[in-house]
Amino acid sequence: MSKTAPKTLKAPSKVGIVSLGCPKALVDSERILTKLRSEGYAISPSYDGADVVIVNTCGFLDSAKQESLDAIGEAMSENGKVIVTGCMGAEAQSIRDVYPNVLAVTGPQQYEAVVNAVHDAAPPAHEPFLDLLPPQGIKLTPRHYAYLKISEGCNHSCSFCIIPDLRGKLVSRPVNAVLREAEKLVESGVKELLIISQDTSAYGVDIKHKTSEWRGRPVRAHMTDLAEALGELGVWVRLHYVYPYPHVDQVIPLMAEGKVLPYLDIPFQHASPKVLKAMRRPADHERVLERIRKWRDLVPNLTLRSTFIVGFPGETEEDFQFLLDWLQEADLDRVGCFKYEAVNGAKANDLPGAVPEDIKEERWHRFMAAQQDVSARRMEKKVGQTYDVIIDDVDDEGAIGRTKADAPEIDGSVYVTNGHDLTVGEIVRVTIEEADEYDLWGEVQV
């Protein structure tokens, strides 16, 4: 009986660090090292044993800047693979003027940027027998789909919303960090990536659409470039929370080419120009309708999802009827509707014309009935068609899945009556036999 050869563990990548300046900078160094150790990196006490060296600089005085430059020079001479961070990192050009070959320069407290630069220079060697976390991290979704957050915060000042107060202004993740996370998710078995943020179409604005390296080429931190890169991973890519900026038009050709799903989640919120102005939202309803027509000319199978608010302060019956008429013309596929509720701290609380609760309720029911008619008409057109369906669940009655037109939890389902032998996460071809306002029923093609 042959013996199994003992497993050879991969040697961890080693990181060296030179920490200069005040105790705050020392704490920054500790945080960076703590994060890297949690990812399996080893800490090298010398230059020659390190795969990459981090120099955490000080820039408070000219003498401190010179000390930092001297330390960078020593690290370059002794090792050659150097990442610069800290206070002097805010003066990136002055560092690159002296040492143009440093791998990366970041400012103070930019921990994620430093860690990403280390990843690029010396990728972590994940060891499942020793590491407590899987490389893709802990996920609370089923294995076959995952949410991919690309930014935090929001730059808008919608009068009904307090998100900027809670989460701050827009902070975009480096694009290569987003793409690396996406790769890890796909490698772990994820077949659908749901791109989320407070404002997906604003991605990268705060970092001036900074370019970073991914797969040996530069990629901009911009929604269009990110979507195109994600489209190379061979999985479903679904865009959520897209604010209707003009450059959203640039994503539509990617949908036509099949690189991302033909699905846009755009929270229009209302249609009445007066109400939108009070909400501090874009108010060009005719332009929006024209863009929707053009999008559907390019991508006939485009699914449009949106959310709306009824009963906003100052909303009259005329405003509400305007919304219903617009809804019929827009012919949206998936729609959610909320009755306005005052949120502590929201500027809308100070607006005149509060709508009574019974009128909010009545308008909500009228809105939902109107949209159900639209949805039923659009769903009926799918009967007799065959679609790719990703399976979310299998039980004694068959399988439950979704088409490319349906996001998990918020959109409709496809009930596959002969899907008893399917497996969760499988993508199959299903011919639709029946439809209602929200869901579809069909059978797997044999």
C-alpha positions as CSV (number, residue, x, y, z in Angstrom):
1,M,0.0,0.0,0.0
2,S,1.5,3.3,-1.1
3,K,1.8,6.1,1.3
4,T,0.5,9.6,0.4
5,A,3.3,12.0,0.1
6,P,3.3,14.7,2.8
7,K,1.9,18.0,1.6
8,T,4.5,20.6,1.0
9,L,3.4,24.0,2.3
10,K,4.0,27.0,0.1
11,A,6.5,29.5,1.6
12,P,4.6,32.7,2.5
13,S,5.5,36.0,0.8
14,K,7.6,38.2,3.0
15,V,7.2,41.9,3.6
16,G,9.7,44.3,5.1
17,I,8.8,47.6,6.6
18,V,10.6,50.8,7.5
19,S,8.4,53.0,9.7
20,L,9.4,56.7,10.2
21,G,7.8,59.6,12.0
22,C,5.3,60.0,14.8
23,P,3.4,57.4,16.8
24,K,0.4,57.9,14.5
25,A,2.5,56.7,11.6
26,L,3.7,53.8,13.7
27,V,0.0,52.8,14.3
28,D,-0.5,53.0,10.6
29,S,2.3,50.6,10.0
30,E,0.9,48.2,12.6
31,R,-2.5,48.3,10.9
32,I,-0.9,47.5,7.5
33,L,1.1,44.7,9.0
34,T,-1.9,43.3,10.8
35,K,-3.9,43.2,7.6
36,L,-1.0,41.5,5.7
37,R,-0.4,38.9,8.4
38,S,-4.1,38.0,8.3
39,E,-3.6,37.3,4.6
40,G,-0.8,34.9,5.3
41,Y,2.2,37.2,4.7
42,A,5.3,36.8,6.8
43,I,7.2,39.8,8.2
44,S,10.9,40.0,7.1
45,P,13.4,41.7,9.5
46,S,15.8,42.4,6.7
47,Y,15.9,43.8,3.2
48,D,17.4,40.7,1.6
49,G,14.7,38.4,2.9
50,A,11.8,40.5,1.8
51,D,9.8,40.1,-1.4
52,V,8.7,43.8,-1.1
53,V,9.5,46.6,1.3
54,I,7.1,49.3,2.6
55,V,8.6,52.6,3.6
56,N,6.1,54.6,5.8
57,T,7.4,58.2,5.5
58,C,7.1,61.4,7.5
59,G,6.6,64.7,5.8
60,F,6.1,67.2,8.6
61,L,9.5,69.0,8.3
62,D,12.0,69.3,5.5
63,S,14.5,67.4,7.6
64,A,11.9,64.6,8.0
65,K,11.3,64.6,4.2
66,Q,15.0,64.2,3.6
67,E,15.2,61.3,6.1
68,S,12.3,59.7,4.3
69,L,14.0,60.1,0.9
70,D,17.2,58.6,2.4
71,A,15.2,55.6,3.7
72,I,13.6,55.1,0.3
73,G,17.0,55.2,-1.3
74,E,18.4,52.7,1.1
75,A,15.5,50.3,0.5
76,M,15.8,50.7,-3.3
77,S,19.5,50.0,-3.1
78,E,19.2,47.0,-0.8
79,N,16.0,45.4,-2.2
80,G,14.7,47.3,-5.2
81,K,10.9,46.5,-4.8
82,V,9.6,49.4,-2.7
83,I,6.2,50.8,-1.8
84,V,6.0,54.2,-0.3
85,T,3.2,55.4,2.0
86,G,2.7,57.9,4.8
87,C,2.6,61.7,5.0
88,M,5.2,62.3,2.4
89,G,3.3,60.0,0.1
90,A,0.9,62.9,-0.5
91,E,3.8,64.5,-2.5
92,A,4.1,61.6,-4.9
93,Q,5.8,63.5,-7.7
94,S,8.6,64.7,-5.4
95,I,9.3,61.1,-4.5
96,R,9.1,59.9,-8.1
97,D,11.4,62.7,-9.3
98,V,14.1,61.1,-7.2
99,Y,13.1,57.5,-7.3
100,P,11.0,56.9,-10.5
101,N,11.1,53.1,-10.1
102,V,9.2,52.8,-6.8
103,L,6.3,50.4,-7.2
104,A,3.6,52.6,-5.7
105,V,3.2,55.8,-3.7
106,T,0.2,56.3,-1.4
107,G,-0.8,59.0,1.1
108,P,-1.4,58.6,4.9
109,Q,-4.0,56.1,6.2
110,Q,-4.5,54.6,2.7
111,Y,-4.3,51.1,4.1
112,E,-6.2,49.4,1.3
113,A,-4.1,51.0,-1.4
114,V,-0.9,49.8,0.4
115,V,-2.2,46.3,0.8
116,N,-3.3,46.2,-2.9
117,A,0.2,47.4,-4.0
118,V,1.7,44.5,-1.9
119,H,-0.7,42.1,-3.6
120,D,0.6,43.3,-7.0
121,A,4.3,43.0,-6.0
122,A,4.1,39.8,-4.1
123,P,0.7,38.0,-4.3
124,P,-0.3,36.2,-1.1
125,A,0.0,32.4,-1.1
126,H,-3.4,31.2,0.3
127,E,-2.9,28.0,2.3
128,P,-6.3,26.3,3.0
129,F,-4.7,24.0,5.6
130,L,-3.4,26.9,7.7
131,D,-5.5,30.0,6.9
132,L,-8.8,30.4,8.6
133,L,-10.5,32.4,5.8
134,P,-11.2,31.3,2.3
135,P,-9.5,33.6,-0.3
136,Q,-12.8,35.1,-1.3
137,G,-13.7,35.9,2.3
138,I,-16.9,35.1,4.2
139,K,-20.1,35.4,2.2
140,L,-23.7,35.2,3.4
141,T,-25.1,34.6,-0.1
142,P,-25.5,31.2,-1.8
143,R,-22.3,30.0,-3.4
144,H,-23.4,30.8,-7.0
145,Y,-23.9,34.5,-6.7
146,A,-22.3,37.3,-4.7
147,Y,-22.6,41.1,-4.2
148,L,-19.5,43.1,-5.2
149,K,-19.3,46.5,-3.5
150,I,-17.3,49.0,-5.5
151,S,-17.6,52.1,-3.4
152,E,-19.0,53.6,-0.2
153,G,-20.9,56.9,0.4
154,C,-22.7,59.2,-2.0
155,N,-22.1,62.7,-3.4
156,H,-25.8,63.5,-4.0
157,S,-28.0,65.6,-1.7
158,C,-31.4,64.1,-2.4
159,S,-33.8,65.8,0.1
160,F,-35.4,62.5,1.2
161,C,-32.1,60.7,1.9
162,I,-29.5,60.8,4.8
163,I,-27.1,58.3,3.3
164,P,-24.3,60.9,2.8
165,D,-24.7,61.9,6.5
166,L,-24.4,58.2,7.6
167,R,-21.8,57.0,5.2
168,G,-20.1,60.1,4.0
169,K,-19.1,61.2,0.6
170,L,-18.3,58.9,-2.3
171,V,-15.2,56.7,-1.6
172,S,-14.4,54.4,-4.5
173,R,-12.3,51.3,-4.2
174,P,-9.3,51.0,-6.5
175,V,-10.4,49.2,-9.7
176,N,-7.7,46.5,-9.5
177,A,-8.9,45.7,-5.9
178,V,-12.5,45.3,-7.2
179,L,-11.4,43.1,-10.1
180,R,-9.2,40.9,-7.9
181,E,-12.1,40.3,-5.5
182,A,-14.3,39.5,-8.5
183,E,-11.7,37.0,-9.7
184,K,-11.5,35.3,-6.3
185,L,-15.3,35.0,-6.2
186,V,-15.4,33.5,-9.7
187,E,-12.6,31.0,-8.7
188,S,-14.7,30.0,-5.7
189,G,-17.7,29.1,-7.9
190,V,-19.7,32.3,-8.1
191,K,-21.6,32.5,-11.4
192,E,-23.3,35.9,-11.0
193,L,-21.8,39.1,-9.7
194,L,-24.2,41.8,-8.5
195,I,-22.4,45.2,-8.6
196,I,-23.6,47.4,-5.8
197,S,-22.8,50.8,-4.2
198,Q,-24.8,53.9,-3.3
199,D,-24.2,55.3,-6.9
200,T,-22.6,52.8,-9.3
201,S,-22.5,55.2,-12.2
202,A,-20.4,57.7,-10.1
203,Y,-17.7,55.1,-9.4
204,G,-14.2,56.6,-9.6
205,V,-15.3,60.2,-9.6
206,D,-13.7,60.9,-6.3
207,I,-10.3,59.4,-7.4
208,K,-10.5,61.1,-10.8
209,H,-11.0,57.7,-12.5
210,K,-7.5,56.7,-11.5
211,T,-6.0,53.9,-13.6
212,S,-4.4,50.8,-12.1
213,E,-3.0,47.6,-13.4
214,W,-5.0,44.4,-13.9
215,R,-3.9,41.4,-15.9
216,G,-1.0,43.4,-17.2
217,R,-2.9,46.3,-18.6
218,P,-4.2,49.6,-17.3
219,V,-7.9,49.9,-16.3
220,R,-9.7,53.1,-15.3
221,A,-11.8,53.4,-12.2
222,H,-14.9,54.1,-14.2
223,M,-18.2,52.2,-14.5
224,T,-17.8,51.5,-18.2
225,D,-14.2,50.2,-17.9
226,L,-15.1,48.2,-14.8
227,A,-18.1,46.6,-16.5
228,E,-16.0,45.7,-19.6
229,A,-13.3,44.2,-17.4
230,L,-15.8,42.2,-15.3
231,G,-17.3,40.9,-18.6
232,E,-14.1,39.0,-19.2
233,L,-14.6,36.8,-16.2
234,G,-17.2,34.6,-18.0
235,V,-20.0,35.1,-15.4
236,W,-23.2,37.1,-15.3
237,V,-22.5,40.7,-14.3
238,R,-25.6,42.7,-13.1
239,L,-25.5,46.4,-12.5
240,H,-27.5,47.9,-9.6
241,Y,-28.1,51.4,-8.3
242,V,-27.2,53.2,-11.5
243,Y,-27.8,57.0,-11.5
244,P,-28.9,58.1,-15.0
245,Y,-25.7,60.1,-15.9
246,P,-25.1,60.5,-19.6
247,H,-22.2,58.1,-19.6
248,V,-24.6,55.3,-18.7
249,D,-25.2,55.2,-22.5
250,Q,-21.7,53.8,-22.9
251,V,-22.6,50.6,-21.0
252,I,-25.4,49.7,-23.4
253,P,-23.1,48.5,-26.2
254,L,-21.4,46.1,-23.6
255,M,-24.9,44.6,-23.0
256,A,-25.4,44.3,-26.7
257,E,-22.1,42.4,-26.9
258,G,-23.1,40.1,-24.1
259,K,-20.3,41.3,-21.8
260,V,-22.7,42.3,-19.0
261,L,-26.3,41.4,-18.4
262,P,-28.9,43.4,-20.3
263,Y,-30.2,44.8,-17.0
264,L,-30.2,48.2,-15.4
265,D,-31.4,49.1,-12.0
266,I,-32.1,52.9,-12.1
267,P,-34.0,54.5,-9.2
268,F,-36.0,57.2,-11.0
269,Q,-38.0,58.0,-7.8
270,H,-40.7,60.1,-9.7
271,A,-41.5,61.7,-13.0
272,S,-43.2,65.0,-12.2
273,P,-40.7,67.8,-12.7
274,K,-42.0,69.6,-9.7
275,V,-41.7,66.7,-7.4
276,L,-38.2,65.7,-8.7
277,K,-37.0,69.3,-8.1
278,A,-38.2,69.1,-4.5
279,M,-36.4,65.7,-4.2
280,R,-33.3,67.3,-5.7
281,R,-33.3,64.7,-8.5
282,P,-32.8,65.2,-12.3
283,A,-36.1,66.4,-13.7
284,D,-35.9,65.9,-17.5
285,H,-38.6,63.3,-18.0
286,E,-38.7,63.6,-21.8
287,R,-35.0,63.1,-22.1
288,V,-35.2,60.0,-19.9
289,L,-37.9,58.5,-22.1
290,E,-35.9,59.2,-25.2
291,R,-32.8,57.5,-23.7
292,I,-34.9,54.5,-22.7
293,R,-36.1,54.2,-26.3
294,K,-32.6,54.4,-27.7
295,W,-31.3,51.8,-25.1
296,R,-34.0,49.4,-26.2
297,D,-33.3,50.0,-29.9
298,L,-29.7,48.8,-29.2
299,V,-30.7,46.1,-26.7
300,P,-34.2,44.9,-27.4
301,N,-34.1,42.4,-24.4
302,L,-33.0,45.1,-22.0
303,T,-34.6,44.8,-18.5
304,L,-35.2,48.1,-16.7
305,R,-35.8,48.0,-12.9
306,S,-36.6,51.1,-10.9
307,T,-38.1,52.4,-7.6
308,F,-40.5,55.2,-7.0
309,I,-41.8,57.2,-4.0
310,V,-45.4,58.3,-3.8
311,G,-46.9,60.8,-1.3
312,F,-43.8,63.0,-1.3
313,P,-44.4,66.4,0.4
314,G,-46.1,68.7,-2.1
315,E,-47.2,65.9,-4.4
316,T,-50.6,66.8,-5.9
317,E,-53.1,64.6,-7.7
318,E,-51.9,66.2,-10.9
319,D,-48.2,65.2,-10.1
320,F,-49.3,61.7,-9.3
321,Q,-51.3,61.3,-12.5
322,F,-48.3,62.6,-14.4
323,L,-46.2,59.8,-12.8
324,L,-48.8,57.2,-13.8
325,D,-48.9,58.4,-17.4
326,W,-45.1,58.4,-17.5
327,L,-45.0,54.9,-16.2
328,Q,-47.2,53.7,-19.0
329,E,-44.9,55.3,-21.6
330,A,-41.7,54.2,-20.0
331,D,-42.9,50.5,-20.0
332,L,-40.5,49.4,-17.3
333,D,-40.1,45.7,-16.5
334,R,-39.6,45.7,-12.8
335,V,-40.8,48.4,-10.4
336,G,-40.9,48.9,-6.7
337,C,-42.8,51.6,-4.9
338,F,-42.6,53.1,-1.5
339,K,-44.9,55.5,0.4
340,Y,-42.9,58.5,1.6
341,E,-41.8,58.4,5.2
342,A,-40.1,61.2,7.0
343,V,-36.6,60.3,8.0
344,N,-34.9,62.0,10.9
345,G,-32.4,64.5,9.5
346,A,-33.7,64.5,6.0
347,K,-34.2,68.0,4.4
348,A,-37.6,66.9,3.0
349,N,-39.0,67.0,6.5
350,D,-39.1,70.8,6.2
351,L,-41.0,70.9,2.9
352,P,-44.6,72.1,2.9
353,G,-47.6,70.1,1.7
354,A,-47.4,66.9,3.7
355,V,-49.6,64.2,2.1
356,P,-52.1,62.5,4.5
357,E,-51.4,58.9,5.1
358,D,-54.7,57.7,3.6
359,I,-53.9,59.5,0.4
360,K,-50.4,57.9,0.3
361,E,-52.0,54.5,0.8
362,E,-54.5,55.1,-2.0
363,R,-51.9,56.3,-4.4
364,W,-49.6,53.4,-3.6
365,H,-52.4,50.9,-4.6
366,R,-53.2,52.8,-7.8
367,F,-49.5,52.9,-8.7
368,M,-49.0,49.2,-8.1
369,A,-52.1,48.3,-10.1
370,A,-50.9,50.4,-13.0
371,Q,-47.5,48.8,-13.0
372,Q,-49.0,45.3,-12.7
373,D,-50.8,45.9,-16.0
374,V,-47.5,46.9,-17.6
375,S,-45.6,44.0,-16.1
376,A,-48.3,41.4,-17.1
377,R,-48.1,42.6,-20.7
378,R,-44.3,42.4,-20.8
379,M,-44.2,39.0,-19.1
380,E,-46.8,37.5,-21.5
381,K,-44.5,38.2,-24.4
382,K,-42.0,35.7,-22.8
383,V,-44.4,32.8,-23.2
384,G,-43.0,30.4,-25.8
385,Q,-39.5,31.9,-25.6
386,T,-36.5,30.0,-24.3
387,Y,-34.1,31.6,-21.8
388,D,-31.0,30.9,-19.8
389,V,-32.0,30.3,-16.2
390,I,-29.7,30.1,-13.2
391,I,-31.0,27.7,-10.5
392,D,-31.4,29.1,-7.0
393,D,-33.3,26.2,-5.3
394,V,-34.4,22.6,-6.0
395,D,-37.3,20.9,-4.1
396,D,-39.9,18.2,-4.5
397,E,-41.9,20.3,-6.9
398,G,-39.0,21.1,-9.2
399,A,-36.5,23.9,-9.4
400,I,-36.7,27.7,-8.9
401,G,-34.4,29.9,-10.8
402,R,-34.1,33.3,-12.5
403,T,-33.5,34.6,-16.0
404,K,-31.0,37.3,-16.8
405,A,-33.9,39.7,-16.3
406,D,-34.3,38.9,-12.6
407,A,-32.0,39.8,-9.7
408,P,-32.2,37.6,-6.6
409,E,-34.6,38.6,-3.8
410,I,-36.2,41.6,-5.5
411,D,-37.4,40.4,-8.9
412,G,-39.4,37.5,-10.2
413,S,-38.6,33.7,-10.4
414,V,-38.8,31.0,-13.0
415,Y,-40.5,27.8,-11.7
416,V,-39.0,24.8,-13.6
417,T,-41.6,22.1,-13.3
418,N,-39.3,19.3,-14.6
419,G,-36.2,20.5,-12.8
420,H,-36.1,17.9,-10.0
421,D,-32.6,16.7,-11.0
422,L,-31.0,20.1,-11.4
423,T,-28.4,21.5,-9.0
424,V,-28.2,24.9,-7.4
425,G,-26.0,27.2,-9.4
426,E,-26.5,25.4,-12.7
427,I,-27.5,27.4,-15.7
428,V,-30.0,25.7,-18.0
429,R,-32.2,26.5,-21.0
430,V,-35.9,26.8,-20.1
431,T,-38.8,27.2,-22.4
432,I,-41.6,29.4,-20.8
433,E,-45.1,28.0,-20.8
434,E,-46.9,30.4,-18.5
435,A,-46.6,33.8,-16.9
436,D,-48.2,36.2,-14.4
437,E,-47.3,39.7,-13.4
438,Y,-44.1,38.7,-11.8
439,D,-43.1,35.1,-12.3
440,L,-42.7,32.5,-15.1
441,W,-43.3,28.7,-15.4
442,G,-41.5,26.4,-17.8
443,E,-39.6,23.3,-18.6
444,V,-35.9,22.5,-19.2
445,Q,-35.1,21.8,-22.8
446,V,-34.3,18.1,-23.2
